[in-house]
Amino acid sequence: MLLRASSNAIDAGADLHGAVGGATGNVAHGGLLMAYAEAANRDPEAARALDDEVIAAVGEAGLVDAAVTVAVFNGLVRSADGIGIPLDDTMLAATAEARAELGLDSYAGAANSRG
Amino acid sequence: MAEFGANTFPRPVDPAVLSTFEAVWDGLAVAGTWWTAAERVAIVAATRRSLRLPLGETVPDIAGISDAVGPDGLSPLIHEVVRRLSVDAGRITRDWATAVIERTGVGHYVETVALVVQTVPVDMLCDLLGRPRQDLPVPGMGEPSRVVPDGLGQEGAFVPWVVDGWSGPNVARALSFVPEDNSLRMGIVTSMYSGRHFEEMVWSHRSLSRPQVELVAARTSAVNECFY
């Protein structure tokens, strides 16, 4: 939800393209975390093949953090799509450029959430 | 009984997260606002059985699906709603949701969403950490309260939600038509995402940095083609 803002806060230099499978910028271990997130979403059990690599990079607690994040956002996306939650006004305005650049406006749910 | 005890997970999980899992499981076993406990447990069982349609198969037309109650207490219509929410939520449209709600009523629809979105994170974390999924609770007795909260209004979502005095993000009031379940859901969200630190851009309460968490979150949303 706040990748750019949180990255700017610590000069991490995140690249928003990481959200759609592109470069992740300077987020530490961003490429591996993105690969884990993608695998975890497509086949949670198969994603465990990446566990050792993720632990080597960010520790066991980091692996659990990543898993927890994937899990909770799988609830959040279903809440948003099931209820048709309109994007909050401030977020709608703040993300216009990024949404266009990343192609998010073409998602089916955009028709529900742009308000 | 601690069903989600820390020692049941192969890796260390924040006790605050496990506590919300316990609360969700306890909530499944009692009558909700619109569904009985047996129906609530049946909805979660249906969530677990939901499968994507085979490639090329047409999405069923809601109009042609029966709402006659089956042996598990749920109709084929509710089973399709659960399936769509569980494995095909990215293709939910306002027209589809409106058609469903016209037949189920707002309360049954929102509570169904609530049950799916509370239990998917629990099951998914178990799957990711290699822990067997928790057995579903034995449903208790009792009737749903069927109470519609005061202060609701229509503000752009598919369903009414709290409007009187509201100043938070839309996601936090999404299921406020069923306040008890919305509270349980927000317990899950808060414990698994930001804790009390949502407004802070630098996190130290989690092992990953906030940009790392947000990257995983953003990729998860994109894989699910969720615009919000």
Interface residues (C-beta under 8 A of the other chain):
Chain A: M1 L2 L3 A5 S6 S7 N8 A9 I10 A12 A14 L16 G18 A19 V20 G21 T24 V27 A28 H29 G30 L33 M34 Y36 A37 E38 A40 N41 R42 P44 E45 A47 R48 V58 G59 E60 A61 G62 L63 V64 D65 A66 A67 V68 T69 V70 A71 V72 F73 N74 G75 L76 V77 R78 S79 A80 D81 G82 I83 G84 I85 P86 L87 D88 L102 L104 D105 Y107 A108 G109 A110 A111 N112 S113 R114 G115
Chain B: R11 P12 V13 D14 V17 L85 S86 A89 G90 R91 I92 T93 R94 A97 V110 V113 V116 V117 Q118 V120 P121 V122 M124 L125 D127 L128 L129 G130 E155 G156 A157 F158 V159 W161 P169 N170 V171 A174 L175 R185 I188 V189 M192 Y193 M201 V202 W203 R206 S207 L208 S209 R210 P211 Q212 V213 E214 L215 V216 A217 A218 R219 T220 S221 A222 V223 N224 E225 C226 F227 Y228
